[in-house]
Amino acid sequence: MHIPDGLIGMGYPLLVSLLLVILILAIIIYKSKDTLSEKNIPMIALLTVVAVLVQLVELPLPVAACVHISLITFITLYNFRTSIIVYTLVTIIQALFIHEGGVSTIGLNLLNLAILGPVFSLALYKAFAKINKYLAIGISAFGTIVLLGVVVSIEYAIAGVYPIGFGLITIVPIEALVGVLEAVVTLVLMKALKDIKPELVPVLADN
């Protein structure tokens, strides 16, 4: 979920957060020079376009945010570093051209979607992969959306937009419902691709 313009009025802290996130992303992308090879750039472009198009289909949410299928787990489990680059591009495109997520809050949205989202996805998958890969994928997809809802609730509370309790009882349960849909879509997509294009789902490769 994205944080829109106009809700968080912390100019200086938002600027600092943007600069810090840009610095972190710059370091990550610099360390991922192999990911930006001529061979991988077309895939990054394709995944970016797919993520943007999928997220154009928004689900109604009765609070100050928008939610949709994100495919964060799908792209993260394809390649962690690629997912960070993809969601950096996606978040910037959405803020500048689609008016989804604010320009003033782009630092927070980059933090949530381009850094925390992939980190949550990969950590949750690894935590459950030894039990069952499909279970791990479902938990990763669901849990990532729920955890991002918790993060946004905390960010709103810090900014004085909503009390933390309001976010946890309003935003998080709705994100949990979206997380169920995210898990189903991710599992169906990854299972289908395993049969027709297994290189896109390396985590399901036969050992």
Secondary structure, DSSP 8 states (H G I E B T S, - for coil): -B--TTS---HHHHHHHHHHHHHHHHHHHHHTTTTTSTTTHHHHHHHHHHHHHHTTSEE--SSSSBEE---HHHHHHH-HHHHHHHHHHHHHHIIIII--S-STTHHHHHIIIIIIHHHHHHHHHHHHTTT-HHHHHHHHHHHHHHHHHHHHHHHHHHHTSS-HHHIIIIIHHHHHHHHHHHHHHHHHHHHHHHHH-GGG-GGGS--
